[in-house]
Amino acid sequence: MAKTSPTKPEVVSREAAARRIVEVAKTIHTDIVKKHRKPTMKFPVRSLSNVKYDPRRGHFEILNKISTRTLSYNTVKTFAQSVRLLATTKNDLLDRDDIAGKREIYYNSKSWGECRFDQQPESDTLLDDIEAMLGINREQLGYIPEERGGDVCGRLTVVDRDPASGKDIRIDCWKLGTGAWSIPSRVEHLRFQTKAKFVLVVETSSLFQRLVHHRFYETANCILISMSGVPTRACRRFIRRLADDQNIPVLAFTDGDPYGYCNIYRTLKAGSGQAAHINRYFCVPQVHYLGVTPQDIIDYNLEDATHPLEDVDIKRAKDALKNDPFIKHHKEWQKALEQMLKMGVRIEQQAFAKHGLNFVLESYLPDKLKKKAFLP
């Protein structure tokens, strides 16, 4: 297995992002005024067919397929919307150090006259195209995600800042009572202080709450992060920045099913095909998979706490074995998926409650951490 060597991705300043937008505008202006030709904009093709899995960097990378948008009778509205959205990004967000959600941009376009968006999916898609064209993640352009970032608890101090005064605000994630700290939508400015041994990223909020309630982070000397399903961009970026900044190991704990393996974990580890142009910001190549694995079902006598694989599970697993570059690269994951298909069952994190409500934190997790038998 090739060793991953993740490098910290570039954090682009507002000024540098604004300059990139100006460069695009100048190219369009030159095409029209000086070269007397139809202007074009070029975007990377955002699909699994245009990515490769780089085992050295540990994530999906975009290849060279380009989609060209040329100003014509049929594309005039989309072209105008692209230029208008670039102008809004520079003038209203970057130059003013402001923020906006995708929904706000959709409604803001209602003042754009004939180039307004009719439906939000139009503006969402165009924003993704612009993000790919500029090579800058949209959070650095001033766009904030609508979804929550995730929850954090444990041996970690996050240094945030007061947006009004600019002064540091220290959040001690060790002293939050029975709750947890919510990851904000923008995390680039955060700083970290920790003496934890590792980060444990948990799929389900219920299991996360059990670990918090029993202060597992104390006994294991770790940081707990809840993903609540497929982790949001803010959650993934937070974990990546924390892992890079503190050089700390990351372990993932999800349900033992194709969705947990091929969607939740794979997205956290290597990114996705559609987001290959910015995977370097949002994937966590350092992460390894702790469980639940098909072998755990046997090792922990959980055969009667499983569920039969559904058709969608079988299809997802077979598709991953055949088409997913990450799965195809790692024999360990091929073996795990093939074992799961042979057993014909899936298992949830909560299945360990068969042996007692706290078996997962008193026996399973300590045992797995001691063995260090993690999947890549």
LODOMI-401304 format. One record per atom (N, C-alpha, C): residue in one letter; x, y, z. Coordinates in pm, whole numbers, plus 32768, in hexadecimal, padded with zeros to 4 digits. Each point is the difference from the previous one (the first is absolute). Layout:
<nodes>
AXYZ/...
</nodes>
This chain:
<nodes>
M80557F888000/M7FAB80788000/M8058807C8000/A7FE8805D7FA2/A804E807A7FF8/A7FE1805B8076/K8068803E8031/K7FEE805A8072/K7FD280887FCE/T7F988035803E/T7FCF80837FD9/T8057806C803C/S8014806A7FB1/S80508071802F/S7FB180807FE8/P7F978016804D/P7FAD80767FE7/P804C807F801C/T7FED80627FA9/T803B80838015/T7F908062801F/K801E80638052/K7F9A80628024/K7FD7804E7F84/P7F7F80017FDE/P7FD5804B7F8A/P800A80968018/E801080467F94/E800E80928006/E7F8180428036/V8013805D805C/V7F938054802D/V800780827FB1/V7F9D80197FAC/V800280727FA5/V7FC5807A8047/S8046806F7FFC/S7FD0807B803E/S7F8F803C7FAE/R7FB48058803F/R7F9380447FB8/R8038804F7F8B/E807280408015/E803D80517F95/E802B7FAA7F8A/A803B7F8B801F/A802C7FA77F94/A7F897FC67FB5/A7F967FDE8048/A7F877FCD7FBF/A7FC3806A7FA5/A7FFC807C802F/A7FCA806E7FAF/A805380137F81/R80847FF2800C/R8056800F7F8A/R7FE47F957F98/R7FE37F86802D/R7FE27F957FA1/R7F80801F7FB3/I7F9E80388045/I7F8480257FBD/I8019806F7F9A/V805280618024/V8022806D7FA4/V80487FC97F84/E80567F9C8013/E80467FC37F8F/E7F9E7FC07F9E/V7F9A7FBC8036/V7F9A7FC47FAA/V7FB6806D7FB4/A7FDC806C8045/A7FB8806E7FC0/A805580427F92/K8082800F801A/K8059803D7F9D/K800A7FA97F83/T80037F7D8013/T80067FA57F8D/T7F83800D7FAB/I7F8D80088040/I7F8380137FB6/I800180857FB6/H802E80698043/H800680857FC3/H805E80007F88/T80737FBE800D/T80617FFA7F93/T7FC77FB77F87/D7FBA7F91801A/D7FC37FB57F92/D7FA080587FB0/I7FB0804E8047/I7F9980507FBD/I803A807C7FBD/V804E804D804B/V802C80847FD2/V807B7FFB7FA6/K80627FAE8024/K807E80017FB6/K80097F937F97/K7FCB7F89801F/K800C7F907FA3/K7F847FEC7FAB/H7F96804B8021/H7F837FFE7FB1/H7FCE7F717FE8/R7FFB7FB4806D/R7FCE7F777FF7/R7FA37FE58076/K7FB67F947FF3/K7FA37FDD806B/K804E7FDA807E/P7FDF803C8071/P80487FDF807C/P7FDB7F748032/T805E7FC78049/T7FE87F798038/T80297FFD8093/M7FC67FA18047/M802C7FDD8086/M80127F698005/K806B7FD48042/K801F7F728004/K7FF37FCA808E/F7FBC7F8D800C/F7FE77FC28081/F802F7F6F7FFE/P803F7FCF806A/P80207F708007/P7F7F7FAE8003/V80027F8E7FBE/V7F8E7FA58002/V7FFB7FBF808A/R7F9080108045/R7FF37FCF8089/R7FB37F7C8001/S80497F937FE9/S7FC27F7B8004/S806C7F99801D/L7FD57F878027/L805E7F968022/L80547FD77F88/S7FCD801B7F87/S804B7FDC7F87/S8078805B7FEA/N8006806F8048/N806D80607FEE/N8056800D807E/V80087F93804D/V805480048077/V80577F838006/K80688009804F/K80547F8D801F/K80187FFF8096/Y80187F8A8036/Y80247FF6808D/Y80978003800A/D803580648046/D8090800E8013/D80237FC58088/P803A7F888005/P801D7FC28082/P8069804B8050/R8056804B7FBE/R8067804A804A/R7FC38074804B/R7FA8804A7FBD/R7FBC80708042/R7F877FD08050/G7FC97F8E7FD8/G7F957FC5804E/G7F7480307FDF/H7FEC803A7F8B/H7F7A802D7FDD/H7FEC80007F6A/F7F8180107FD7/F7FE0800C7F72/F803280877FCB/E803B7FFD7F88/E802E807A7FC1/E7FBE80107F78/I7FEA807D7FDB/I7FC1801E7F81/I80617FE87F8D/L7FCC7FCE7F91/L80527FEC7F88/L7FEE80767FA0/N80147FEA7F80/N800E80707FA2/N7F86801A7FA7/K7F927FB68015/K7F8B801A7FAD/K7FC480888022/I7FEB80507F99/I7FD0808A8012/I7F7D80147FB5/S7FA580468041/S7F84802B7FBF/S800C80947FDF/T7FEB80257F83/T800D808B7FD5/T7F76803E7FEC/R7FEA8070803F/R7F83804A7FF1/R801A807A7FA9/T7FCC7FFF7F86/T8015806D7FA1/T7F8180547FF4/L801180827FFB/L7F8D80597FF3/L7FC07FEC7F77/S7F817FD98000/S7FB67FEC7F83/S7F6D8020801B/Y7FAF7FF37F99/Y7F71801B800F/Y7FC37FA38069/N802D7F838001/N7FC77F9D805B/N8036800A808F/T8077803B8010/T803F80038085/T8004808C803D/V7FC180607FBF/V8010808A802D/V7FD180148090/K7F937FBF8028/K7FCF80148088/K805F7FC28066/T802A7F837FE7/T805C7FBF805E/T8084804B8007/F802F80327F8F/F807E804B7FFD/F7FF2807F8052/A7F8F80467FEC/A7FE8807B804B/A7FF47FE48096/Q7FBE7F928023/Q7FF57FDA808D/Q80897FE4803D/S80577FC07FB2/S80877FE18031/S804D8080801E/V7FF9805F7FA4/V8047807E8013/V7FC5804D8075/R7F7D8001800A/R7FBE8049806E/R80217FC18087/L80067F7B8005/L80217FBD807D/L8091801A8027/L805980047F9F/L808B8024801C/L800A808E8038/A7FB3805C7FC6/A8001808A8030/A7FCB800A808E/T7F947FB8801D/T7FC780008087/T80647FC88064/T80437F957FD9/T80637FC28058/T806F80618023/K803380467F9C/K806E805E801A/K7FD0807D8048/N7F9B80417FCB/N7FD980858032/N7FB67FFB8085/D7FA87F9D800F/D7FAB7FFD8077/D80367FA98071/L80537F9D7FDE/L80327FA68068/L80958017801C/L80547FEC7F9D/L809180088018/L802C808D8024/D7FD580637FB1/D802D808A801B/D7FC980378083/R7F8E7FCE802C/R7FC18032807B/R80137FA08076/D80487F937FEA/D80157F9B8068/D7F797FD5803B/D7FA37FE07FA6/D7F7A7FD88029/D7FEA7F6D7FDD/I7F8D7FCC8027/I7FDF7F747FE7/I7F737FF77FC7/A7FE37F8D7FC2/A7F7A7FE87FCB/A7FE97F6A7FF6/G7F847FD78011/G7FD97F757FEA/G7FD07FEE7F71/K7FFB7F837FD3/K7FD27FE57F78/K7F7280347FEA/R7FAB7FF28065/R7F76802C7FF2/R7FF880977FEF/E805880488047/E800180917FF4/E8029802C7F73/I80617FBA7FC6/I802C80237F79/I7F917FE97F9B/Y7FB57F968012/Y7F8F7FE67FA7/Y7F9D80758004/Y7FDD802D8079/Y7FA1806F800B/Y803F80857FD7/N808080118017/N8043807A7FD4/N7FF980107F68/S7FFF7F8E7FBA/S7FFC80067F6D/S7F7C80367FCC/K7F9B80078054/K7F7F80347FD2/K800B80937FD8/S806E80408029/S8017808C7FD8/S805B800B7F86/W80207F8E7FC2/W805C80007F8F/W7FB9800D7F78/G7F83801F8002/G7FB780107F82/G7FF17F7D7FB7/E801C7FFE7F7E/E7FE97F8B7FAC/E805F7F8C801E/C806D80198047/C805C7F91801D/C7FEC7FC7808D/R7F8D801D803B/R7FE17FC68083/R7FED7F687FF3/F800F7FBA806F/F7FEC7F6F8002/F7F6D7FE28016/D7FCD7F9D7FB8/D7F747FD78010/D7FEF7FA08075/Q80667FA98017/Q7FFC7F9E806D/Q80887FFD8044/Q80017FDF8082/Q807F7FFE8048/Q80647F9A7FCA/P7FD67F887FD2/P80657FA47FC9/P8055803E7F91/E7FC880627FB6/E804E80447F99/E8074804D803E/S7FE3804D8068/S80698050803F/S80627FA7804C/D7FCF7F94803D/D80597FA38047/D80667FC27FA0/T7FCE7FD17F8D/T80597FC27F9E/T806680627FCB/L7FD4807A7FE5/L805B80657FCA/L806A80268067/L7FDA8006807E/L8061801F8068/L80697F91800A/D7FD57F827FF2/D805E7F917FFE/D805F800A7F89/D7FCB802A7F8B/D805380127F89/D806A806B8017/I7FD8806E803C/I805D806F8018/I806A7FD88066/E7FD87FB68065/E805F7FCC8062/E806A7FAB7FBA/A7FD47FAB7FA3/A805D7FAB7FB7/A805880517FA2/M7FC780627FBC/M804C80527FA2/M806E804F8047/L7FE0803A8074/L80618050804A/L80627FAB804E/G7FD97F83801F/G80557FAA8051/G8007802B8091/I7F94803F802E/I7FF98032808A/I7F807FCD803E/N80087FC38076/N7F837FD0803C/N7FA780768024/R7F7F7FEC7FF5/R7FA380718008/R7FFA803F808B/E80297FB68068/E8008803E8084/E806680728000/Q806D7FF07FB4/Q8064806A7FF6/Q7FD080727FA8/L7F987FE77FB2/L7FC4806B7FAF/L7F94804D804D/G7FDF7FD08077/G7F9D80448053/G7F7B7FBB8009/Y7FF37F8A7FC2/Y7F807FB78003/Y80007F9E8074/I7F978003804E/I7FF67FA88074/I7F9C7F907FE4/P801C7F878031/P7FA27F917FEC/P7F8580118057/E7F947FC57FD4/E7F828008804B/E7FFC7F9C8073/E80497F907FEE/E7FF77F958063/E805E80168075/R7FE07FBE8071/R805580098076/R80857FBB7FE5/G8066802B804B/G80867FCD7FE7/G80207F7F8046/G7FC17FE28072/G80247F8D8051/G8019802C808F/D80127FA1805B/D8014801E808E/D80867FCA802F/V803C80488060/V80867FDE8032/V800080008097/C80447F9D803B/C80107FFB8090/C80837FB9801F/G80428029806D/G80797FB98027/G8075805B801A/R80777FC67FFB/R807A80478026/R802F80597F8D/L7FBA806E7FF0/L8020805D7F95/L7FD5808D8027/T805780607FE9/T7FDD808D800B/T8001803D7F74/V7F9080397FD9/V7FF580437F7F/V800D80968017/V8058803F7FB5/V80128091800C/V7FB780417F8B/D7F8D803A801D/D7FAF80487F9E/D801D8095800F/R7FB680547FBC/R8014808F8013/R7F7A80487FFC/D7FF9806D804A/D7F8A80558003/D7FF8804C7F7C/P7F947FEF7FB2/P7FF980427F7D/P7FFD80978009/A7FD680368073/A7FFA8092800F/A8087803B8029/S803F7FC68066/S807D80388035/S807D7FBE7FC7/G7FF17F857FCB/G80747FB87FD0/G804E7FBA806D/K7FD2800B807D/K80467FC28070/K7FE77F698004/D80627FB88036/D7FF47F70800C/D7F927FD88062/I7FB97F957FDD/I7F9F7FC1805A/I80287F6E800C/R801A7FD4807A/R802E7F768018/R7F897FA8802A/I7FED7F947FB7/I7F957FA1801F/I80417F7F8031/D7FEB7FE0807E/D80367F86803A/D7F9A7F8F7FEF/C80197FA77FA2/C7FA27F937FE3/C80037F938069/W805280108065/W80087FA48071/W7F9A8026806C/K7FD7807F8000/K7FAC8034806C/K7F7C80357FC9/L7FB27FA57FC8/L7F8180277FC5/L7F8A7FBB8043/G80177FCE8079/G7F947FBD8047/G7FD47F847FB8/T7F7D7FF67FE7/T7FCB7F8B7FBB/T7FEE80167F6B/G802E80747FCE/G7FEE801F7F73/G80817FF97FB1/A7FFF803E7F8B/A807280017FA6/A800280847FB5/W807380217FC5/W800F807C7FB4/W7FDF7FE57F6E/S7FB380587FC3/S7FD87FF17F74/S806780407FA4/I802F7FB57F9E/I805F80347F9E/I7FBC806C7FAD/P803D80757FF3/P7FC2806B7FB0/P800B7FE37F6B/S7FBA804D7FB0/S80007FEA7F6F/S808480267FC0/R804A805E803D/R808480297FCD/R80697FDE806A/V80667FB87FD7/V80617FCE8062/V809180257FDF/E801780497F93/E8088801D7FD5/E8050804F8068/H7FBC8055804D/H80468059805D/H801A7FBF8088/L7FC97F8B8019/L800B7FC28084/L808E7FD0801A/R802780018080/R807E7FC8802C/R7FE57F97806B/F805F7FA78016/F7FE77F8C8056/F80707FEB8065/Q7FD77FCF8075/Q805F7FD68067/Q7FCC7F7E803B/T80537F988002/T7FD47F7F8035/T80757FAA8028/K7FE77FA98062/K805F7F988027/K7FC17F767FEE/A7F947FFB7FB3/A7FBC7F827FE8/A80567FA37FAC/K7FE67F7E800F/K804C7F9C7FB5/K7FC87FEB7F73/F7F7C80157FF0/F7FC47FE87F7E/F7F7680427FFA/V7FC980047F89/V7F7880317FE9/V7FA97F887FDA/L7F8D7FF28040/L7FA17F967FDD/L7F8680427FC2/V7FEA7FE37F81/V7F9080397FB4/V7F907F997FFC/V7F8A80258030/V7F927FA28014/V7F8D80237FA2/E7FC57F997FC2/E7F9480187FA0/E7F7F80308042/T7FCF7FB78064/T7F79801C8033/T8006805B807B/S7FA080598008/S7FFD805E8071/S7FDD7FB98083/S7FB27F947FF9/S7FDB7FB9807B/S80797FC08042/L80567FC07FAF/L80787FC48039/L8061806C8030/F800A806D7FB5/F80538071802B/F7FD280318089/Q7F7D800E8014/Q7FCC802F807F/Q801E7F9F8072/R7FFD7F7E7FE3/R80237F9D8068/R809280108029/L805880127F9C/L808E8010801F/L801A8081804D/V7FB680697FDE/V800E807F8049/V7FCB7FF1808E/H7F8A7FC3800E/H7FC17FF18083/H805B7FB68062/H80457F9B7FCD/H80577FB18057/H809280307FFA/R801480747FC3/R808480427FFD/R806D7FA07FCD/F7FE07FBC7F92/F80627FA67FC4/F807E80497FD8/Y7FF180807FDE/Y8074804F7FD7/Y8066800F8070/E7FD47FF1807E/E805D80058071/E80527F7F8009/T7FB97F908001/T80467F808011/T80587FDF7F88/A7FD7802A7F89/A804D7FE17F86/A805E80717FD8/N7FF680738043/N805180767FDF/N7FF480227F6B/C7F85801E7FD9/C7FE880187F72/C7FA380777FEB/I7FEB80207F82/I7F9E80647FD5/I7F907FB57FB9/L7F8480198025/L7F8D7FC17FC1/L7FBE80627F9F/I7FE17FD17F89/I7FBA80547F9E/I7F8C7FB17FC6/S7F8A803A8000/S7F897FC07FC8/S7FEA802F7F71/M7FEC7FA07FA4/M7FE580227F74/M7F6C80067FE1/S7FAF7FB18047/S7F707FF77FE4/S7FE57FDE7F6E/G803B7F917FD3/G7FF07FD77F74/G8079802B7FAE/V7FEA80187F7E/V806D80307FAC/V802E80878035/P808080108022/P802D807C803E/P7FF480777FA2/T7FD780718037/T7FF4807A7FB1/T808A80327FD8/R8003805D7FA4/R807F803B7FD7/R804680418075/A7FB580478053/A803C80438074/A803C7F9A805F/C7FBA7F918015/C80327F98805A/C807F7FC27FC9/R80007FDF7F80/R80767FC37FC3/R807780608001/R7FE6807F7FE3/R806C80647FFF/R80388014808C/F7FA87FFF8064/F802B800E808A/F805C7F8C8027/I7FD77F867FDF/I80507F8B8022/I808680057FB8/R7FFF80267F80/R807D80077FB3/R805E806A803C/R7FCB8073801F/R8055806A8038/R80377FD78087/L7FAE7FC08052/L802C7FD18083/L806E7F987FF1/A7FEC7FA07FA6/A80637F967FEB/A808380387FCC/D7FFA805E7FA2/D8078803F7FC9/D804880538069/D7FB380528046/D803A8060805D/D80427FBC8077/Q7FBF7F988035/Q80307FBE8079/Q80477F7B7FE5/N80067FD97F80/N80417F817FDA/N7FCB7F8E8055/I7F7C7FF48004/I7FBD7FA28059/I7FB77F957FAE/P80067F80802A/P7FBA7F967FB6/P7F6880128007/V7FBC7FD17F97/V7F6E80077FF9/V7FCA7F747FE5/L7F9A7FD7804C/L7FBF7F7F7FEE/L7F6B80167FE8/A7FC77FB07FA7/A7F71800C7FDF/A7FB47F868031/F7F8780198033/F7FAB7F978038/F7F7580127FC6/T7FD97FA87FA3/T7F7E800C7FBE/T7FB47F7C800A/D7F8580007FCF/D7FB57F847FF2/D804A7FA37FA0/G7FEC7F808010/G803E7F9E7FA8/G7FA87FDE7F8B/D7FF6805C7FA2/D7FB17FE97F87/D8040804A7F8B/P7FD57FE27F84/P803F803F7F8C/P7FF780988003/Y7F9580378038/Y7FF480918006/Y8069803A805F/G80127FBF8073/G8064802F805F/G808C7FF77FC7/Y801C7F967FB3/Y80847FED7FC6/Y8018805A7F87/C7FA57FF77F9F/C801880397F7B/C7FCF808F7FF0/N7FAC802E805B/N7FD1808A7FF9/N803A80548072/I7FE57FD6807A/I802B80518073/I80987FFE800F/Y80377F878010/Y80917FF78017/Y805080297F85/R7FDC7FCC7F8B/R804B80207F87/R800080967FE5/T7F8D80438017/T7FFA80907FEB/T805C80498061/L80017FD5807E/L8059803D8063/L80927FE97FDC/K80217F8A7FD6/K808B7FDA7FE5/K8036803A7F7E/A7FB77FEB7F93/A8036801E7F7B/A7FB180667FB2/G7F8B80288032/G7FB080617FB7/G7F9E7FBB7FA2/S7FD0804C7F9F/S7F9F7FCB7FA0/S8025802A7F73/G7FC37FBB7FA0/G801C80207F74/G7FD2808A7FD9/Q7F888028802A/Q7FCA80817FD9/Q804980758040/A80447FE5806F/A8049806C8044/A80977FEF7FF5/A802E7FBA7F9A/A808F7FE37FF4/A8054807E7FF5/H7FC6806B7FCB/H804A807C7FEF/H802380428085/I7FBA7FDB806D/I801E803B8082/I80107F95806D/N80127F827FD8/N80137F978064/N80778019805A/R806780437FCC/R807880188050/R7FE0804F807E/Y7F91804C7FFF/Y7FD8804C8077/Y7FAD7FAC8060/F7FAF7FA57FCD/F7F957FC48050/F80137F6C801F/C80637FBF7FC6/C80187F748023/C80647FF98074/V80027F8C8041/V805C7FEC8071/V80507F807FE3/P806B80097FB1/P804C7F887FDC/P803A7FB78079/Q801180478070/Q803B7FC38078/Q7FA27F9F8046/V7F7E80067FE1/V7FA07FB1804C/V800C7F6A7FDF/H7FE97FAC8065/H7FF77F707FEE/H7F7A7FD1803A/Y7FD67F8A7FD2/Y7F7C7FCE8024/Y800A7F9F8075/L7FBF8022806F/L80007FAC8077/L7F967F927FF9/G7F8880237FD8/G7F927F9E7FFD/G7F7C80497FE7/V7F957FB57FED/V7FEC7F728019/V801F7FB37F7F/T80517F978008/T80247FB07F8C/T7FAF7F7E7FFE/P7FF97FBE7F8D/P7FBD7F7E7FFC/P80407F9B8060/Q808380068010/Q80447FA4805A/Q7FD780178091/D7FDE807D8022/D7FD2801D8088/D7F837FB18024/I7FAD7FE77F9D/I7F857FB38019/I80227F778038/I80697FC47FC8/I802B7F7C802D/I804B800A8084/D805F805F8006/D805880098075/D7FB48025807F/Y7F91804A7FF0/Y7FB6802E8077/Y7F777FBE800C/N7FEF7F907FB9/N7F877FAF800F/N7F8180547FED/L7FF880407F8B/L7F90805A7FE5/L7FA87FCD7F8D/E800A7F807FE1/E7FB67FCC7F8C/E7F698016800C/D7FCB7FFC807A/D7F7080118011/D7FD980938017/A8060805A7FEC/A7FE3808F800D/A801680497F7B/T7FF77FB47F94/T801680387F7A/T7F7B800C7FB5/H8009803C7F89/H7F8B800B7FA7/H80297FCE7F76/P7FA57FBE7FB8/P80217FD27F78/P802180777FA6/L805E7FEB7FA7/L801F80667F9D/L7F8880157FA5/E7FE0807E7FE5/E7F9580207FA2/E803A800A7F72/D7FA980037F9F/D802E80077F74/D805B80787FEA/V7FDC8073803C/V805180787FED/V808B7FEF803E/D80087FB5806E/D80827FE5803E/D80587FAB7FA5/I7FC47F987FCA/I804A7FA67FA9/I803280497F84/K7FA880527FC6/K8026804B7F89/K80728062801F/R7FF680468071/R806780608025/R80867FBB8015/A7FFF7F8D8041/A807D7FB7801A/A803E7FCE7F7E/K7FAE7FC67FA9/K80347FCC7F81/K803280707FA6/D7FB980717FFE/D802D80727FB1/D808880338032/A801080048085/A807E802F8039/A80727FA27FDB/L7FE97F7D8008/L80687FA07FDD/L8028800B7F6D/K7FA080247FAC/K801980057F71/K803580887FD1/N7FCD806C803D/N801980847FC5/N80498064805A/D7FFD7FEE8083/D803780668059/D80997FF88003/P8046806A7FD3/P80937FFB7FFC/P803F7FEA8089/F7FC180358069/F80367FEF8087/F7FF67F6F802D/I7F8B7FC37FED/I7FED7F748026/I80597FA67FAD/K800C801C7F7F/K80517FAE7FA6/K809580088024/H8027806B8040/H808D80108026/H80237FB3807F/H7F9F7FEF8059/H801B7FC38082/H7FC67F748008/K80567F9B8002/K7FD27F758009/K7FB77FE58084/E802880488069/E7FBE7FEC8081/E7F6C80227FF8/W7FDE806A7FB5/W7F7580277FF1/W7FB57FA17FA2/Q80457FCE7F9B/Q7FC27F9D7FA9/Q7FDB7F838051/K805C7FD58055/K7FE87F8A8052/K7F8B80168060/A7FF98079803C/A7F94801E805E/A7F787FFF7FBA/L7FF8803E7F8B/L7F8180047FB7/L7FD87F767FCF/E80607FB37FD2/E7FE27F787FD2/E7FD17FA98075/Q803C80138076/Q7FD57FB58076/Q7F7380278027/M7FE0807F7FF8/M7F7B802E8022/M7F987FC77F9F/L802080007F7F/L7FA47FC97F9D/L7FEC7F6A8016/K806A7FBB8023/K7FF67F70801A/K7FAB7FE4807B/M800F80528069/M7FB17FEF807A/M7F70802B7FEA/G7FEC80607FA4/G7F79802D7FDE/G7FBD80568069/V8050803E8059/V7FC58050806B/V804A80848011/R7FBC805F803F/R803B807F8028/R7FEA800E8096/I804A805D803E/I7FF7800E8090/I800D80938027/E7FB680288067/E8003808A802E/E805F800F8077/Q802B807A8018/Q8058801B8072/Q7FBF7FD88084/Q7F7F80118009/Q7FB97FE6807D/Q7FF17F6B801E/A80287FA97FA2/A7FEF7F708014/A80507FCC8077/F806980468026/F80507FD38073/F7FB180068082/A7F8F80488000/A7FAA80058077/A7FC87F768023/K80097FA17FA5/K7FD97F76801F/K80487FCF807D/H807E8027800D/H80517FD28070/H7FFB80608078/G7FA980657FF8/G7FF88064806A/G800C808A7FC4/L7FB880608037/L7FFA80867FC5/L808980417FF2/N805D7FE1805D/N808380417FFD/N806F7FA57FD0/F7FDB7F8D7FC5/F80657FA57FCC/F805880457F98/V7FC480567FB0/V804A80417F94/V807280558035/L7FEC80448071/L806980588035/L80587FBC8067/E7FCB7F95803D/E804E7FBB8068/E80547F8D7FC6/S7FD37FC57F92/S80477F8B7FCA/S802880107F6E/Y7F9D801E7FA9/Y801C7FFF7F70/Y806A80687FD9/L7FE8807E8021/L805D80697FD6/L808B7FED803F/P800B7FE68082/P80867FE88037/P80477F8A7FBD/D7FB47F977FDF/D803A7F8B7FC0/D803480227F75/K7FAF80477FB3/K802A80247F78/K807780608003/L7FFF805E805D/L8070805F800B/L80807FBA8027/K7FF67F998054/K80757FB6802B/K80387FAC7F8C/K7FAA7FC17FB3/K802C7FAB7F91/K803580527F8A/K7FC980787FEC/K802880597F91/K7FF17FBB7F78/A7F9B7FAD7FF5/A7FE67FBB7F82/A7F9D80517FAD/F802E806F7FCB/F7FA8805D7FBA/F80087FEA7F69/L7F91801B7FBC/L80007FFD7F6D/L803480857FCB/P803D7FFE7F89/P803A807B7FC8/P7F9780657FD5/
</nodes>
